[in-house]
Amino acid sequence: MSEPEFTEETTPNTPVSDPAATQKVSAAPAGAPRPRRWTWILGGLGLLLLLGGLGALVGYQTALMARQNEQTLQSAVEAHYQYELALSDLQQGACARAKERLIYVIELMADHPAAQSALVEASICEQSDPMASIGDTAAEPEAEPTPDLRGADTIFNELPSRMSANDWSGTLTSLDTLRRNFADYKPIEVDGLYYVALRQRGVARILSGELEPGIFDLNRAEQIGPLDNEVSNYRQWAIWYLVGSSFWEIDWPQAVQYFSYVKDAAPSLHDLSFISALDRYNTALVRSAEEMVDEAMRLGVQKQWCSAEERIYEANAITPLTPEQQAEADRFSQNCLEHGNE
């Protein structure tokens, strides 16, 4: 009789339950390390908090940048709008109003591409505005110049002697007579002499302090032919001087900026007040520092200690503080260190 066959079971063997063995396995030794689950949980929470903080910071910076961009855009739009209104004022002869608008444009956008030259034009217009003479007692009408009835050749031939004597106004008067009475007489030569006379008189006027008329002469010369670099520089310095003067007593930092352009290249350049560009720069610098000190004092009253400290030491970099101001600066520094901006 054959022995019965036994097949091997494919299911895993279940160990016999042994209470002693179970107790031996489950009971951890006293010195064994604790499970690291809570370490991972706490680390994960810390990472989430860090990422949340970084996200909030990035969001704040993005919002701040967007706000600054929006403010810049609004300033540019307002500057363009006021510039267009200023051009309209100039066309209507409202020179003083146009000048005020253009000063405001430059305050909004110091690098506006056309506001500076337009401001000079408004200043020239304002000086020649007949309304500016209202209030004068009897204004005498200007006498008509005596007509020059000489022939074209006679007038033309005397021009070299006038030019040799640097009589540029007399030269231009003779050229005006030729152009008015003999329009077809040597037009190319007359244009060339106009260019020379306007160029030379423009530079002479700028150097003598007649900045606006000098710029006007050079602009007229440029309509005939291009200006050389030297003359272009004179005109640009005069423009910067006039723009800086427009901010005098109004915006000292802007005045400092424009006179700083002039004082290195042409420190003795002046207007009819005979105050040099260098003197104006130094005065504007001191007045700007005084405004910084005043602002620092206001910030100190508001307990904005760190901001006050920053402003008063900016002023100190320009001109030394008085003993009283230095004491305030020390107080701002101490409070900033202890309290920050409250």
C-alpha positions in Angstrom: 0.0 0.0 0.0 1.5 3.2 -1.2 2.2 6.1 1.3 -0.1 9.0 1.0 1.5 12.1 -0.8 1.8 15.3 1.1 1.8 18.6 -0.9 3.8 21.6 0.4 1.5 24.5 1.4 1.9 27.7 -0.5 0.5 30.0 2.1 3.0 31.5 4.5 3.4 29.9 7.9 1.8 31.7 10.7 4.1 31.7 13.8 2.7 30.3 16.9 1.5 33.0 19.3 3.9 33.2 22.2 3.1 35.8 24.9 6.6 35.8 26.2 8.1 36.3 22.8 5.6 39.1 22.0 6.5 40.9 25.2 10.1 40.5 24.5 9.9 42.0 21.0 7.6 44.9 21.9 9.4 46.1 25.0 12.1 48.6 23.8 15.2 49.0 25.8 15.3 52.1 28.0 18.2 53.8 26.2 16.8 53.2 22.6 16.2 56.4 20.5 12.6 57.6 20.2 10.8 57.4 16.8 11.7 60.4 14.6 8.1 61.0 13.4 7.6 64.2 15.4 11.0 65.6 14.2 9.8 65.2 10.6 6.4 66.7 11.4 7.9 69.8 13.1 10.5 70.2 10.3 7.7 70.1 7.8 5.7 72.7 9.7 8.8 75.0 9.9 9.3 74.6 6.2 5.7 75.5 5.5 6.0 78.6 7.7 9.2 79.6 6.0 7.7 79.2 2.5 4.7 81.1 3.7 6.8 84.0 5.0 8.9 84.1 1.8 5.7 84.1 -0.3 4.3 87.0 1.8 7.6 88.9 1.4 7.7 88.4 -2.4 4.0 89.4 -2.6 4.7 92.6 -0.6 7.7 93.5 -2.8 5.7 92.8 -5.9 2.8 95.0 -4.7 5.2 97.7 -3.7 6.9 97.6 -7.1 3.6 97.7 -8.8 2.5 100.7 -6.8 5.8 102.5 -7.6 5.3 101.7 -11.3 1.8 103.0 -11.1 2.9 106.3 -9.5 5.7 106.7 -12.1 3.2 106.1 -14.9 0.7 108.6 -13.3 3.5 111.2 -13.0 4.5 110.7 -16.7 0.9 111.1 -17.8 0.4 114.2 -15.7 3.7 115.7 -17.0 2.7 115.1 -20.6 -0.7 116.6 -20.0 0.8 119.7 -18.4 3.4 120.0 -21.1 0.7 120.1 -23.8 -1.2 122.7 -21.9 2.0 124.8 -21.6 2.5 124.6 -25.4 -1.1 125.8 -25.8 -0.4 128.7 -23.3 2.6 129.7 -25.3 0.6 129.8 -28.5 -1.9 132.0 -26.8 0.8 134.3 -25.4 0.2 133.3 -21.8 3.9 133.1 -21.1 3.9 133.2 -17.3 1.3 130.5 -17.0 3.2 128.3 -19.5 6.4 128.9 -17.4 4.7 127.7 -14.2 3.3 124.6 -16.0 6.8 123.7 -17.3 8.4 124.1 -13.9 5.8 121.6 -12.6 6.5 119.3 -15.6 10.3 119.2 -14.7 9.4 118.5 -11.0 7.4 115.5 -12.1 9.9 114.3 -14.8 13.4 115.8 -14.5 14.4 114.0 -17.7 11.4 115.2 -19.8 12.9 115.4 -23.3 11.4 118.8 -24.3 10.4 120.6 -21.2 13.8 122.4 -20.6 13.9 124.1 -24.0 10.2 125.0 -23.7 10.9 126.5 -20.3 13.6 128.7 -21.8 11.2 129.7 -24.6 8.6 130.6 -22.0 11.1 132.7 -20.1 12.0 134.6 -23.2 8.4 135.0 -24.0 7.6 136.3 -20.5 10.3 139.0 -20.7 8.9 140.2 -24.0 5.2 140.0 -22.9 3.6 143.4 -23.3 1.3 142.5 -20.4 4.3 142.5 -18.1 4.6 146.3 -18.5 1.1 146.9 -17.1 1.4 149.4 -14.2 4.1 151.4 -15.8 3.2 155.1 -16.1 3.3 156.4 -19.7 4.9 153.9 -22.0 6.4 155.7 -24.9 5.8 154.0 -28.3 9.0 152.9 -29.9 10.3 155.2 -32.6 10.3 153.8 -36.1 13.9 153.3 -37.4 15.0 155.7 -40.1 14.7 153.8 -43.4 18.0 153.0 -45.1 17.5 154.2 -48.7 21.0 153.4 -49.8 21.7 150.8 -52.6 22.2 147.1 -51.9 25.9 147.2 -52.9 26.6 150.1 -50.5 25.0 148.3 -47.6 26.6 145.0 -48.4 30.1 146.4 -48.8 30.1 148.0 -45.4 29.3 144.7 -43.6 33.0 143.6 -43.3 33.9 146.7 -41.4 31.0 146.2 -39.0 32.0 142.5 -38.5 35.6 143.4 -37.9 34.5 145.7 -35.1 32.3 142.9 -33.6 29.3 145.1 -34.3 27.0 142.2 -34.6 23.7 144.1 -33.9 24.7 146.6 -36.6 25.5 143.8 -39.0 22.1 142.2 -38.4 20.3 145.5 -38.8 22.0 146.0 -42.2 21.2 142.4 -43.2 17.6 142.9 -42.2 17.6 146.0 -44.5 19.0 144.0 -47.4 16.5 141.2 -46.9 13.6 143.5 -46.6 14.4 145.9 -49.5 16.4 143.6 -51.8 15.1 140.1 -51.2 16.9 138.6 -54.2 20.2 140.2 -53.5 23.0 137.6 -53.0 20.8 135.3 -51.0 23.4 132.7 -50.2 26.0 135.3 -49.1 23.4 137.1 -47.0 22.4 133.8 -45.3 26.0 133.0 -44.5 26.5 136.5 -42.9 23.3 136.1 -41.0 24.6 132.8 -39.6 27.9 134.3 -38.5 26.4 137.4 -37.0 23.7 135.4 -35.1 26.3 132.9 -33.8 28.7 135.5 -32.7 26.1 137.7 -31.0 24.5 134.8 -29.4 27.7 133.7 -27.7 28.6 137.3 -26.8 25.2 137.7 -25.2 25.4 134.5 -23.2 28.9 135.5 -21.9 27.6 138.9 -20.9 24.7 137.5 -18.9 21.9 138.0 -21.5 21.1 134.3 -21.5 17.6 134.3 -23.0 18.5 136.6 -26.0 21.7 134.7 -26.5 19.8 131.4 -26.7 17.3 133.0 -29.1 20.1 134.2 -31.4 21.7 130.7 -31.5 18.4 129.1 -32.2 18.0 131.4 -35.2 21.5 130.6 -36.4 20.7 126.9 -36.1 17.8 127.4 -38.5 20.4 128.4 -41.1 23.1 125.9 -40.4 24.3 123.4 -37.7 26.0 124.8 -34.6 29.5 123.7 -33.7 30.1 121.8 -30.4 31.6 124.9 -28.7 28.6 127.0 -29.4 26.1 124.2 -28.6 27.8 123.9 -25.2 27.3 127.6 -24.5 23.7 127.3 -25.3 23.2 124.1 -23.2 25.0 125.8 -20.2 22.7 128.8 -20.5 19.6 126.6 -20.6 20.7 124.7 -17.5 21.4 128.0 -15.7 17.9 129.3 -16.6 16.2 126.0 -15.6 18.1 126.0 -12.3 17.1 129.7 -11.7 13.4 128.7 -12.3 13.7 126.4 -9.3 15.3 129.1 -7.1 13.4 129.4 -3.8 11.0 126.7 -5.0 12.9 123.4 -5.1 16.4 123.6 -3.8 17.5 120.0 -4.7 16.4 120.7 -8.3 18.4 123.9 -8.3 21.4 122.1 -7.0 21.1 119.5 -9.8 21.0 122.0 -12.6 23.7 124.3 -11.3 25.9 121.3 -10.7 25.8 120.8 -14.5 27.1 124.3 -15.1 29.5 125.0 -12.3 32.2 122.5 -13.5 32.1 123.5 -17.1 31.4 127.2 -16.9 31.6 128.3 -13.2 31.6 132.0 -14.0 28.5 131.9 -16.2 25.9 134.3 -14.9 22.7 136.1 -15.8 22.0 139.8 -15.4 22.1 139.4 -11.7 25.8 138.7 -12.1 25.6 135.8 -9.7 27.9 133.1 -11.1 26.8 129.5 -11.6 29.3 128.4 -8.9 27.9 130.8 -6.4 24.4 129.8 -7.1 25.3 126.1 -6.8 26.9 126.7 -3.4 24.0 128.7 -2.1 21.5 126.2 -3.3 23.5 123.4 -1.7 23.4 125.2 1.7 19.7 125.9 1.4 19.0 122.3 0.5 20.9 121.1 3.6 18.9 123.5 5.7 15.7 122.0 4.4 17.1 118.5 5.2 17.7 119.5 8.8 14.2 121.0 9.1 12.8 117.7 7.7 14.8 115.7 10.2 13.4 117.8 13.0 9.9 117.1 11.9 10.6 113.4 11.6 12.0 113.5 15.1 8.8 115.0 16.5 7.0 112.1 14.8 9.4 109.7 16.5 10.7 108.5 13.1 14.1 108.3 14.7 16.0 106.4 12.0 14.6 108.5 9.2 15.4 111.6 11.1 19.0 110.3 11.7 19.4 109.6 8.0 18.2 113.0 6.8 20.3 115.0 9.3 23.5 113.2 8.4 22.7 113.8 4.7 22.7 117.4 5.6 25.9 117.1 7.5 27.6 115.6 4.4 26.8 118.9 2.6 27.6 121.4 5.4 28.8 120.7 9.0 26.1 120.7 11.6 26.0 123.3 14.4 26.5 122.1 18.0 22.8 122.2 18.6 22.1 120.2 15.4 24.8 117.7 16.3 23.1 117.2 19.7 19.9 116.4 17.9 21.6 114.1 15.5 23.1 112.2 18.5 19.7 111.9 20.1 18.2 110.6 16.8 20.9 108.0 16.6 20.4 106.8 20.1 16.7 106.5 19.8 17.0 104.8 16.4 19.3 102.2 18.1 16.9 101.7 21.0 13.5 102.0 19.4 13.8 102.3 15.6 11.0 104.1 13.8 8.0 104.1 16.2 
